[in-house]
Amino acid sequence: MSYDYNGFVQSLAGMLVIPATNTDFLTNLPNVIDDAEQRIYRELDLLATIVRQTGAFTMNSRNFILPSGAGRFVVTESMSVIDLSGARRALIPASREYIDFVYGSDTPNTTPSYPEYYGMLTDQTVLVGPPPDSAYTVEVTGTIRPTPLSPTNTTTYLTNYLPDLFLAEAMIFGYGYMKDFGAIADDPQGSASWTKHYQDLWQSANTEEQRKRYASMVWNSKQPSPIATPPRAQ
């Protein structure tokens, strides 16, 4: 079943055997949600967290700040420049050292020059080479962190499509909150049980996610088969 914010609060409180109106529980709930969301988003490469955002180069500058209107990029997957004809030119990822060595200065250009390479300077600043001779439009595709679950953002991808995984991970943190985290080492079975359940759910969710990407066995969308030898594509 999917959850909205209130449904999640009620379910979590019920599993922890604590009133959903408990003041301390509600105070710590944002930490529970953050812990669960961050772990799942880091461990599952979800297609749902990938966006494409556009920005513009600065003429004769190697530096480009990633756009953030639809969310702050956590990982960039690809960049493309839109040339004068409107065609999309994919940039080639490279190391910062390579770009510094080959395109070490912001040199004015007299003929149209499109960046061909990009590399990360910081997590939000990109180096490109050669420097653009105009403020060309650039498209960036990558992973963002979605808006967290809250009383004002009452549903997320996790609550709608991975509610079992989300609740299981919340229970790991919630068990620590209820027992105090030091007690987990003294009585590890409760946390270990939820961790095992989370890992089982994560594995099945990851398999499905790879199928969405056509990255399952033999790079197709089929369910992996332990029977077929050798594996078949269809």
C-alpha positions as CSV (number, residue, x, y, z in Angstrom):
1,M,0.0,0.0,0.0
2,S,1.1,3.6,-0.6
3,Y,1.3,6.2,2.1
4,D,0.6,9.9,2.5
5,Y,2.4,11.7,5.3
6,N,-0.3,11.0,7.9
7,G,-0.6,7.4,6.8
8,F,3.1,6.9,7.2
9,V,3.2,8.5,10.6
10,Q,0.3,6.3,11.8
11,S,2.0,3.2,10.4
12,L,5.4,3.9,11.8
13,A,4.0,4.8,15.2
14,G,1.9,1.6,15.2
15,M,5.0,-0.5,14.4
16,L,7.0,1.2,17.2
17,V,4.0,0.8,19.6
18,I,3.9,4.5,20.4
19,P,1.1,7.1,20.1
20,A,1.3,9.0,16.8
21,T,0.7,12.2,18.8
22,N,3.7,11.6,21.1
23,T,5.6,14.9,21.3
24,D,9.1,13.4,21.3
25,F,8.2,11.0,18.5
26,L,7.0,13.9,16.3
27,T,10.1,16.0,17.2
28,N,12.4,13.2,16.0
29,L,10.2,12.2,13.0
30,P,12.1,14.5,10.5
31,N,15.3,12.7,11.4
32,V,13.7,9.3,10.8
33,I,12.4,10.4,7.4
34,D,15.7,12.0,6.4
35,D,17.7,8.9,7.4
36,A,15.4,6.6,5.4
37,E,15.2,8.8,2.3
38,Q,19.0,9.5,2.2
39,R,19.9,5.9,2.5
40,I,17.5,4.7,-0.2
41,Y,18.3,7.5,-2.6
42,R,22.0,6.8,-2.2
43,E,21.7,3.0,-2.5
44,L,19.1,2.8,-5.3
45,D,19.9,4.6,-8.6
46,L,16.3,5.5,-9.2
47,L,15.2,6.7,-12.6
48,A,12.6,8.8,-10.7
49,T,15.4,11.0,-9.3
50,I,16.9,11.9,-12.7
51,V,16.2,15.2,-14.3
52,R,17.3,17.3,-17.2
53,Q,18.0,21.0,-16.6
54,T,19.2,23.7,-18.9
55,G,21.6,26.6,-18.4
56,A,23.9,28.8,-20.5
57,F,27.7,29.0,-20.8
58,T,29.5,32.2,-20.2
59,M,31.4,33.4,-23.3
60,N,35.1,32.6,-23.2
61,S,34.9,31.0,-19.7
62,R,35.8,27.4,-18.8
63,N,33.6,27.5,-15.7
64,F,30.0,26.5,-15.7
65,I,27.7,26.4,-12.6
66,L,25.2,23.6,-12.7
67,P,21.6,24.7,-13.0
68,S,19.4,24.0,-9.9
69,G,15.9,25.2,-10.7
70,A,14.5,21.7,-10.6
71,G,16.8,20.6,-7.8
72,R,20.5,20.5,-6.8
73,F,22.4,18.0,-8.8
74,V,24.0,15.2,-6.7
75,V,25.5,13.3,-9.6
76,T,25.8,14.5,-13.2
77,E,25.4,11.8,-15.9
78,S,25.8,13.8,-19.1
79,M,26.1,17.3,-20.6
80,S,25.2,18.5,-24.1
81,V,25.6,21.9,-25.8
82,I,23.0,23.1,-28.3
83,D,24.9,24.4,-31.3
84,L,23.9,27.3,-33.7
85,S,21.7,24.9,-35.8
86,G,19.8,23.7,-32.8
87,A,21.5,20.3,-32.8
88,R,22.6,18.7,-29.6
89,R,26.3,17.9,-29.2
90,A,27.1,15.5,-26.4
91,L,30.2,16.5,-24.3
92,I,32.8,13.9,-23.4
93,P,33.5,13.5,-19.6
94,A,37.2,14.0,-18.8
95,S,39.4,14.7,-15.8
96,R,40.0,18.2,-14.5
97,E,43.7,17.6,-15.1
98,Y,43.2,16.8,-18.8
99,I,41.1,19.9,-19.3
100,D,43.6,22.1,-17.5
101,F,46.4,20.6,-19.6
102,V,44.7,21.0,-23.0
103,Y,42.5,24.0,-22.4
104,G,44.3,25.9,-19.7
105,S,43.1,29.4,-20.3
106,D,40.0,31.4,-21.1
107,T,41.1,32.5,-24.6
108,P,38.8,34.6,-26.8
109,N,37.7,32.8,-29.9
110,T,37.3,34.4,-33.3
111,T,35.5,31.4,-34.9
112,P,32.6,29.3,-33.5
113,S,34.0,27.0,-30.9
114,Y,31.9,24.5,-29.0
115,P,33.1,22.8,-25.8
116,E,33.9,19.2,-26.4
117,Y,34.9,18.0,-22.9
118,Y,33.7,18.6,-19.4
119,G,35.0,17.7,-15.9
120,M,34.0,18.3,-12.4
121,L,35.9,21.1,-10.5
122,T,33.5,21.0,-7.5
123,D,30.3,19.2,-6.9
124,Q,28.4,22.1,-8.6
125,T,31.1,23.7,-10.8
126,V,32.1,22.2,-14.2
127,L,35.1,22.9,-16.3
128,V,34.6,22.8,-20.1
129,G,37.1,22.8,-22.9
130,P,37.6,24.5,-25.2
131,P,36.0,27.6,-23.8
132,P,32.8,28.6,-25.6
133,D,32.8,31.6,-28.0
134,S,29.2,32.3,-27.1
135,A,26.6,31.8,-24.3
136,Y,25.3,28.5,-25.8
137,T,22.5,26.7,-24.1
138,V,23.7,23.6,-22.2
139,E,21.6,20.6,-21.0
140,V,22.7,18.7,-18.0
141,T,21.2,15.3,-17.0
142,G,21.7,13.8,-13.6
143,T,20.4,12.8,-10.2
144,I,18.8,15.2,-7.7
145,R,17.4,14.7,-4.2
146,P,13.6,15.0,-4.3
147,T,11.7,17.2,-1.8
148,P,11.5,15.2,1.4
149,L,8.3,13.9,2.9
150,S,6.7,16.4,5.3
151,P,3.3,17.7,6.4
152,T,3.4,20.1,3.4
153,N,4.8,17.6,0.9
154,T,2.5,14.7,1.7
155,T,3.7,12.1,-0.8
156,T,6.9,11.2,-2.5
157,Y,8.1,8.6,-5.0
158,L,9.2,6.4,-2.1
159,T,5.8,6.6,-0.3
160,N,3.9,5.9,-3.5
161,Y,6.0,3.2,-5.2
162,L,8.4,1.8,-2.5
163,P,6.4,2.2,0.7
164,D,7.5,-1.2,2.1
165,L,11.2,-0.3,1.6
166,F,10.7,3.2,3.1
167,L,8.9,1.9,6.2
168,A,11.5,-0.8,6.7
169,E,14.4,1.6,6.7
170,A,12.4,4.1,8.9
171,M,12.0,1.2,11.4
172,I,15.8,0.7,11.6
173,F,16.2,4.3,12.7
174,G,13.0,4.3,14.7
175,Y,14.2,1.2,16.7
176,G,17.3,3.1,17.6
177,Y,15.3,6.1,18.7
178,M,13.0,4.0,20.9
179,K,15.8,1.9,22.4
180,D,18.5,4.5,22.2
181,F,21.3,3.8,19.7
182,G,23.7,2.4,22.4
183,A,21.1,-0.3,23.2
184,I,21.2,-1.6,19.6
185,A,24.7,-3.0,20.4
186,D,23.4,-4.6,23.6
187,D,20.3,-6.0,22.0
188,P,21.0,-6.1,18.2
189,Q,18.3,-8.5,17.2
190,G,15.5,-5.9,16.7
191,S,17.6,-3.7,14.5
192,A,19.3,-6.6,12.7
193,S,15.9,-8.1,11.9
194,W,14.7,-4.9,10.3
195,T,18.0,-4.4,8.5
196,K,17.7,-7.9,7.0
197,H,14.1,-7.2,5.9
198,Y,15.3,-3.9,4.4
199,Q,18.1,-5.6,2.5
200,D,15.7,-8.2,1.1
201,L,13.3,-5.5,-0.1
202,W,16.2,-3.4,-1.5
203,Q,17.4,-6.3,-3.6
204,S,14.1,-6.8,-5.2
205,A,13.6,-3.1,-5.8
206,N,17.1,-2.8,-7.3
207,T,16.3,-5.7,-9.7
208,E,13.2,-4.0,-10.8
209,E,15.1,-0.7,-11.2
210,Q,17.7,-2.4,-13.4
211,R,14.9,-3.8,-15.6
212,K,13.6,-0.3,-16.1
213,R,17.0,0.7,-17.4
214,Y,17.3,-2.3,-19.7
215,A,20.3,-3.2,-17.6
216,S,19.0,-6.7,-16.5
217,M,20.5,-9.9,-17.8
218,V,22.0,-9.4,-21.3
219,W,21.0,-5.8,-21.1
220,N,17.3,-6.2,-21.5
221,S,14.2,-5.6,-19.4
222,K,13.5,-9.2,-18.5
223,Q,13.4,-10.6,-15.0
224,P,16.8,-12.3,-14.3
225,S,16.5,-16.1,-14.7
226,P,18.7,-18.4,-12.5
227,I,17.6,-21.3,-14.7
228,A,18.6,-20.3,-18.2
229,T,22.2,-21.4,-19.1
230,P,23.5,-19.5,-20.8
231,P,21.3,-16.5,-20.0
232,R,19.0,-15.6,-22.8
233,A,17.9,-12.1,-23.9
234,Q,14.3,-13.1,-24.6
